[in-house]
Amino acid sequence: MKNLARILFGLGLAVIAQTGAAVAQYPERPIRLLVPLGPGSPPDLIARAVSERLQTLLGQSVIVENRVGATGTIALQALVNQDADGYTLLLLVSPTVAVLSLYPNVRVNFATDVAPIGQIETDYNVLVVSNQSPAKSVPELITLLKERSGNANYASGGFGTPAHIMGEKFKKETGTSATHVPYNQFPQAVADVMSGRVDFMIMGSSVAVPQVQGGKLRALAVTSSTRRGSLPDIPTFTELGLGNVSARAWMGLAARGGTPAPIIARLSKALNDALDTPQVRSSLETLQSEVVKGTPDEFRAIVEEDVAYWNKAIGDARIKLE
C-alpha cells in the first residue's frame, strides 16, 4: 500500500508539473475565437479587430470562427464542449445571456462553465420608427398604438431576443398593444420598419444610428442610462419615465470554465492592451461602441447580474420559445 501511495503521489506531482509547464508556455498553438454572428455583423467586425491585435500581443494566430444560430447559444455550447485550456475563446454577447433560459436543451451554467476574461465594449439600443411614421416622439407613438387598438405591430430578430423582450416591456409600461413579428433575416426586419410595414422596433445602435443619420429611420428613445453623442437630441427611456424598458448591451471575451487562472490573467492583460490601441478603439467607435476595459471579476459580475435580469424579464413577459 505504501508503494502504491508513493506511485500515485509521484504521478500527481508529474501531472502538476506538466500542467504548470503548459500554463507557463501558453499559448503554444493558434487560438480559436468563436463568434455567434455571421461575417460582416458588428460582433464579427469587433472580434476581428480585437483578434488581429491579440495575435501580436500573444505571439500566436487568433482565428475567428463564426458559429451562427440560436442567438449565440450554439457558439456558447461549442465553447463548453472544449477543454479548459485557453485555446478556444468566445465572443460573449449580451443577447446570448438574455435568451439562455429559453433553450432548455442548452445546459450551460455561467457560474461554472464559463470563465469571463473581460468586457470589450458597451453599446445601446434605439427605439425606431419609419421616417414617414406620424409618430415623432414616444408619446405620439403611444397615442398611435392606442388608436390602432391592437392592429399595430413591432419587429425583432427572433423570439426571446432583447428586442422582443424590450418590446413586450414597452407595451406593458405604456399600456399599449402591438403584435410581435419575429424575423429570421434581420435585414428584412430593418427594411420593413423603414417602409412602415412594421410600426416600431428596438434595435442595436450599430444598425440604427447610420439609418437614422441617413434619414431612413426616426429615433424616438435610447436604452442607455444617458443620452449618446451620436444621437444627442434623442431622450433616454428613463427621461421619459420608462426606465424599466432600459437595458444595457455589451460584448466581452470568455473562456471555458476551469481554465487555469494564470491563462485567464494573461488573456485579460492582452485584451486590455489591445483595447488601448488606437486601431481597435477606432474600429469600435465606428460601430457606435464604447470601449470598456476591466478585470475578469468585473465582467463576471456583469454577466451574473444580466442573467438574473433577463430571466426575470422573460418570466414577467411570459415569453416562451416557439
N, C-alpha and C positions, 0 to 999 in steps of 0.2 A: 504493500500500500504506500509506503514512504517513497519507493522508487517511482510509482505511478504519479504521486503528487509532485515529485520533482520534475518529471517529464512534462506534466500539464502546466506547471509553473513556468518551465523553460519555454514551452510553446506559447504561453501567454505573453511572455516578455518579447519573444520573437515577433509576434503579431503586432504588439505595441510599437516595437522599433520600426517595423516595416511601414506601419500606418504613419508614424511620425515622420519617416523619411519622405513618404509620398506627399504629406502635407507641406513639408519644407520645400519640396521641389515644385509644388503646384504653381502654374499649370505646365504640364509636360506635353500636352497634346491639344489640338483645337477644341474650342468650347462651342456648344450649340446654344443658340438663343431662340427659344420658341416664341412666336408672335401669334396672338389669337385672331388677327385680322389679315386680310389679303394684301398683296403687294400694292403699294401706292396709297394705302389708307394712312391716316395720321399716325396710328400706333406703329405701323411698319416704317414710316419715314423717320419717326423718332428712334425706333430701335436701330435702324441702320446708321443714323447719325452718331448714336452713343457707341454702338459696336465698333465702328471704324476707329474711334478714339481709344476704346478699351484694348483693341489689338496692339496698339503702340505701347500702351501702359503695361500690359500683361505679357507682351512678347509672344503671343500666340494668336492664331486666327480665331475670330469670333464669328461663327457662321449663323446668319439669320435663317430660320426655318419657319415658314408660315404653316400653322396648324389651325385651320379656319373651321368654325362651326359652333353651334350651341352657346353663343355669347361667351366664348372663351373657355368653356368647361372642357372642351376636347383637348385644348392645349394644357390646361391645368391637370387633367387626368394623365396626359402624357408625361408631365413633369414628375408626378408622384410615382409613376411606374419605373423611374430611373434610379440608379444608385445615388446615394447621398455623398457624391464625391466632388461636386462643383463643376462637372463637365457638361451638365445640362442646366440651363437657366431659363427663366420665364419672364417675359414682359407681362407683369400682372396689371390688369386694368380694372378700374372700379366697377364697370358693368358685370364682370365675372363674379365679383364678391356679391353684387346685388342679386343675381339670379340663382346662385348656387342652391338655395333651399328648394327651388322649383324642379331640380333634377335629382330625384331620389336615387337614381342608379349611379350617380357620380358620388362615390363615397370618399370625400376629402374632408379632413379636419384641419382647418387652418392653424390651429394651435400646435399640432404635432407633425403634420405632413408638409408644411410649407415653412421655409426659413427666409423671412424678409431680409433683403440686403440693403435696400434704401429706396426712398422715393426719388423720382426723376422730375416730375412736373405736377402742376395743378392747373386745371382749366375750369370751364363753367359751361352751363347750358343756357340756351336762349329760347324764350317763347316767341315764335314767329307766326306770321300770317302772310297771305299773299299781299303783294304790293297794291293789288286792286281791291282788297277787302275793305268794307266800310268801317271796320274796327281800327281805330288809330291809337287806341290805348287799351289797357286791361279792363277798365270799367266799361268801355264801349264793347269789348269782346264779350264780357259777361252779359251785357244787355242783349247783344246779338244772339248768344246761345239761348238765353231765356225766351227770346221772341220766337226762336225756331222750334221750341217745345219738343226737344228730343230728336229733331231731324238734322242736327249738326253732327260733325264727326271730327276726329283728330287722328293723326298718324303716329306710328312708331316703327322702329326697326325690328319688332317682334314682341311676342308675349313675354312679360316679366322683365323686359329691359327697363333701364331707368326712365326712358321717355314714356313708356307705358305706365309705370308706377307713378311718376310725377303728373301725368295726365289725369290719372284717377284721383290723386290728391288735390289737383287743381279743381276738379269737378266737385269734390266733397267740400272743399274750403269755400267755394263760391256758390254752392247750391245750384249748379247748372247740370245740364245733361248733354252728353255727346257720345256717339258710338266710337269705340276704339277700332281702328283699321290698322292691323299689323302688316308690314311689308317684308317679304323675303329679300327684295332688292332695294337697298337703301336709296340709291339714286332715284328710283321711281317714286319713292315717298317724297323726296325733296321736290321733284318735278310736279307732283300732284298738289303739293302745298303752293308752289309758285303759280300754278294755273287756277287755283281756287277750288279744285275738286275736293280738297280737304280743307277744313276750316282753320285748323291750327296744328302746330307741332312744337314740342320742346326738344331741340336738337343741339348737338355739340357745337361749341364756339368755332372750332376749326372749319366747319362746314357753313355755319350760319353767318359768321361775320363777313366773309367775302361776298356772299349773296346779298346781304343787307347793304354793304357798301356799294355793290354793283346795281342796286335798285331793283333787285328781283324778289326780295323778301322784305317784310317790315318787322323790325324787332319791337316787342312790347315790354319785355321784362327779362332780367337775367337772374340766374340762380345763385350767383356769388354773393358773398357777405357784403361786398362794397361794389360801387359802380366800377366799370372797367374802362381803361383808356381807349380801347378800340371802339367802344360804344358809350361815350361819356354822357350822352343825353338820355340813356335808357335806364329806368329805375330798377332797383332790385325788388324781388318779391317781398322782402322784409319791409322795405319802404312802403309798399302797397298794402301792408297788413296781412300778407300771405306768407309769412315766414315758414310755415310748415311745408310749403312747396319746394323750398330751397334744398339743395343737396350739393355736396362737393364732388368733384370729379378729379381723378388723378391716374397716374401711371407710375409704376416702380419696378424694381428688379427683385426677383426671388429665386431661391434655390430649393432643392429637395430638403424637407425637414430631416434633421440629423446630420447635415453637412458639418464637418468639423469647424469649430469656432475660428481657428486661425485662417481658414479659407474664406469664411464669411467676412472676416475683418479685412483680408486683402482685397476682396471684391468690393467691399464698401468703400475703401480708400480709393481704389481705382475709379469707381463710379463717381465719387465726389470730385476727384481730379478731372475726370472727363467733363463734368458739368461746369467746371471752371473755365473751360476753353471757349474763346470767342466763337469758334465754328459751331460748336454744339449749341451754345446759347442762341446764336442767330437762327439756327435751324428750328429750335423750339419756339422762338418768338414769332417766326413766320407762320407757325401753326396755331397762334393765339395761346401758346402755353407759357406758363411762368415757371422758371427753373426753381426746383426745391431740392436743397441738399439736406442731409441728415444722417442719423445713425440707424442701424438695423432695429434697435428697440423703438425708436420714434416711428418708424414705418410700421412695425408690428402693432403699435398702439392704434394707428390709423386704421389698419386692416380690421382689427378686432372691433373697434367702435363701429365701423361701417357694416360689418357682418351683422351686428346686433340691430343697427338702424334699419337696414334693408329687410331683414327678417320680419321686424315689426311692421314696416311699411307694407310688405306683401300680405301679411296677415290681416292688417287693418283694411286693406283694399280687397281682400278675399280673392286674390289673383291665383289662379291655377293654370298650369301649363296645358294648352290644348293641342 
